[in-house]
Amino acid sequence: MNSDLNQRSGWVVGIDAGGTRTRAVLADARDGRPLGEGAAGPGNALTVPGPRLADQLARAVASAVPEAERGRVVAVVGGFAGAARAPEEEPGRVRARTALTAALARLGIATGAVEVYSDIEAAFAGAQGQPADGLALVAGTGAVAARIEGRVLVATSGGDGWLLGDDGSGFWIGREAARSALRAADGRGEPTVLTGTVGRALGLPASVLPPAGEEAWPSAGRAAYRARLLPAVLDRPPVRLADLAPLVPEAAAEKDVVAEAILRAAAAHLAGTVAALRPRRGEPLVVTGGLVAPAGPLLSPLAERFAGLGLRITPVPDGCAGAVALARLTATAHRPVEDP
């Protein structure tokens, strides 16, 4: 037999390239057993420039696959934020494939079995039982929902990026935290502990932070706070507002009414994003991303909103397991024909 998979165990690589980081997992092609892992920076195919995307992919894969073992890789699948499975010429897909091909060539991984999926397709493929049809929701830095048929994305809702959409996402929550802090400082909004936590997270000096307890915050102090906070936000890439998102559930746990309202609004936005795809009673809804992880702040509110439809909500950690599963299918599909 000519097939490397039949002669000995080959390896596959699954990649989850998201808005915040890129992860690569090396796994056994036969049983999907993880053998190595690597990570790098953001991997969104639409927002990360092509050469930088190739660098991130090469760094993650190099950490996951020892140099001496790279000749044993028989298939690579990447699930990319900003990419779609179809159409073939979709810009994000083209950029992702170009960057992935360049990264693999740089590392000496020569397999021709290389496929690009969206991050949401990869996440869906990682659910228990590996369903082929249903709904998926990614709620991390960004937010997008999709209908999957035959493991291929056929319709989406949301996912329009930080500037035009991603309502309810980590970016959206982080932006609301910063906006709430500014409004509390100038009197437009209710007092909130987010003024202090956001200010500290952005590195503002203690001298401009709001006073503790019931002590009054003088107008001059409020003005100094705003004068420091705005540049601290604007000097960073906009998507870095997502870094502030964890402050909101922390504040909500302290019964901060502003933070609680932000989380309720975020859950409503995510539910609306899924509802736009007209969920069918009892079908699977695979969710991934920090906001809807098993201990995530929005999983329970989301489940409550869809309880009446009987949706089977299944959280998955990320798209790596699904990318590995898809890589194993790709390896099988590209297996050479055996000699007679």
N, C-alpha and C positions, 0 to 999 in steps of 0.2 A: 504494500500500500504506500502511496506517495504522500498521503496527508500527514502533516506533522502532528495534527491532533490525534491521529490514530496510532502513530508510532510512539509518542510520548506526550506528556502534558504540555500544551501550549499555554501562553498567557494572553489575557485580554486586558485592556485599559479602558476604564470608564471615567469620564470627566464631567464635573458639574461646574460650569463657568457662570457665575452669577454677578450681580451688581456690586458685591462687596469683596468676594474672594473667589478663587479658582481652586478646586480640589481635584486631584487625580488619584484613582485607586487601581492598583495592579491586582488582578485576580486570576485564579485558575480557570481555564476555559471550560473544564469539565463540570465543575460543581459550583463555581462562583466564589470559592473561598478566597477572602482577601489575603494578599501577600505583601502589600506595601502601600504606602500613602504619601502624597506630597501636596503642598499647598503654595499658593502665590496670591497676588493681588487681584483686582477686579477683572472680570472676563466678559462683560456685556459686549456683544458683537456690534452693537450700534453706537455705543458711546465711548468705547476704548479704541484709540487709533490702531490700525492694522499691525504695524511693527511692534507696538507695545503689547498688543494682544498675543502676538506670536511669542514674545519674551515671557509673558506670564504663563502661557501654556507650556513652553519648554522648561521653565523653572519647576512647575508642578509635576510634570511627567518625569523629569530627570530625578526628582526626589523620590518618586514612587517606584521607578524601574531602575535597578542597578545596571550600570553600563554593560557588564558581562552578560546580562540576561536579555538585552534589548532585541537580540536576534530571534528570541522565542516568542515575541509578541505577534499574535496572528490576527488581531482585530482591535481597532480603537474606535470608540464612540464618544462624541462630545455632546452634552446637552447645554445649550448656550442661551442665556438671556439675550433677547434681541434678535434671535434667529427663528425661522419657521421651517418646517419640513418641506412645505410646498408654498408657492411655486419654486422650482429649482433655481430661478434667477433672482429670488428675493434678496435684497441687499445684505441683510444681516446674515443670511445663510451663506452667501458668496464670501463675505468677509471672514466668517468663522471658518469655512473650509480652507480658504487661502492661508489664514494664520495657522490653522492646525497642521496643514500639509507642510508649511515651512518649519514649524516647530519639530515635527517628527523627523523631517529630513536632517535638521540640525543635530538631532540626537542619534541618527543612524537607525531609526526604526523604519523598516522598508516595507511593511505590509501594505498591500493594496486594499485591504478591507477596512476602510475608514469611512465613517458615516457621521453626519451632523444632524442633530435633532434640536428642537427647542428645549429649554430648561423644563418647561411644563410637561412635555412628552416624556422626558427622562424621569421626572418625579412620579408621574402616573405609572410608569413601568415598574417602579420600585415598590408598589403596594403589595401587600400579602395576597398571594394567589395570582399575581400578575394579570389583573383584568385587562381586557382588550378595549372595552367600551365604558364610557362614563364621563364624569366631570372632574376637573382638577382646578385647584386654586393655589397659586404661589403668592404668599404674603410675607415678604421680607423687606429688603430695601425698596423694591417696587411691589406692584400688585397687579395680577392678571389672572383671569379665569379662562378655562377652555373646555370645549367639548372634544372628547377623544373618541374616534371610531377606528377600530382595527389598529390601535396603537398610534394613529396619526391624528394630529390636530386638524379639525375641520371647521371650527369656529372659535372666536375669542371674544372676550369682553374685557375692557380696561387695558392695562399695560401700555398706556400712552406716554410713559416717561414722567420724570419729575416736573417738567415744565407744563405739560398739558393734561396730566392725569395722575395715575397711581394713587387715587384716593383711598385712604385707609391703610396705606403702606407705612413702613418704617420711616421713609422720607416724610410722608404726610404728617405722621405723628410727631416727628422731630421738629418739623416746621411749625406745627401748632404749638408745641412747647415753647419755642422761641417767640412766637407771636403773642402767646399768652403772657410771657414774662414782660415783653415790651408794653403790652396793654395794661398790665397791673402796675407797671412803673409810672405810666403817665395818666392813670386814672380812668382809662377807657374800659378796663376789665376788672374782674374781681381779684382780690388778693389771692395769691397762690404760693405754695412753697417752691414752685418752679422758678420763680425769680432768683432765688438763691442757688438752687441746684444747677440751673442752666448757666448762670453766671460763673459758678465754680468750674463747670465742665468746659467752659470756653476760656478759662484762664484769666478771668477778671481779677484784679487785685482786691483783697479783702476790704479795703477802704471804701469801695463803691458798692459793695453788696448790701442788701437790705438788712436792717438790724434784726436781731433775734427777738423772739417773744412778742410782747405787745407794744414795744417801744415804737413811737411814731417815726415814720420815714420822711424826713424833711424834703422839701421840693428840690433843694440843691443836690441832695444825695440821689434823688430819682433822676435828675438830669445827668448827673455824672455817670450813673449806671447805664442809661441809654446811650450816652456818648461813647462808652466803651463797648457796649454789647453789639451795636450795629457794625462797627468795623471788624469785630471778632468774627461775626457771621459772614460778612461780605468778603473777607480776605480768604475764605476757604472755598473750595469747589462746592456748588450748591448741594450736590448729593450728600455731602458730609453732614448735612442736617440730620440725616438718619442716625448719626452717632448719638443724638440727643433722645432718641425714642425710648431707650430703657428707663429714662428718668420719669416717664409718665406713669407706667405701672407702679413704680416705686412710690411716687407721690399718691397715686390712687389707693395704695395699700395703707396710707396714712389718712385716708378719708378726705383727701383734698378734692373739693367739689369740681374744680376746674379740670384736674387730671381725669377724674371719673367721667366728666362730660366728653373729653377728648376720646377716651376709649369707647364710650357708647357710640359716638359719631363714627369712629373708625370701623367698628363692627357693622354698623348700618351700611357704610359704604361698601365693605367687602360682601355683605349679604346681597346688596343690590347688584354688584358685579356678577355674582353667581346667578342670581335670579334672572338676569338678562338672557341667560342661555336656556331658560325654560326647563328647569330640572324635572325629571320624570320620577314618579314615586318609586322609592326603593333602590334607585341606582346608586352606584358608588360615587362618593365625592372625596377624592384624594387631596389632602391639603399638606403643604410644606412651607417652610419659612419660620423664622423665629416667633412671629406673632401667633401662629396657629400650631406650634409644636405641642406635644403632650402637656407641657407645663406653661405654654404660651398664654398671654393675657386675653387673647381674643378667641381661643378655641371654644370655650364654654358658651360665650354669647352667640357665636356663630351657630353652634349646634342647637341652641335654644330656638333660634330664628327659623331653622329648617326642620324642627322636630315634627311639625305637622305633615311634612312630605315624606317622612320616613327615610330620608337620605342616610346611607351608610357612610359616615364620615371616618376616614382613615388617615391619620397623620403619618407622614414619613419624614425622616430627619432632613434629607436633602435629595438631590438628584443622583448621587453617586451610585446607590444600589441599583436604581433603574438604568443608569448608563451602562453599568456592568452587565445587567440582564440583556440589554439591547446589543451590547458588544458580543455576548455569547451567541445570540441569534445571528448576528452579522457574520461571526466566524463560521457558523454552520452553513450559512447561505453561500459563503465564498470558499467552502471546502473544495479542493481540487477533485475532479473526477478520478476515481481509482482506475489503475491499469487493469485490463482484463486478465 
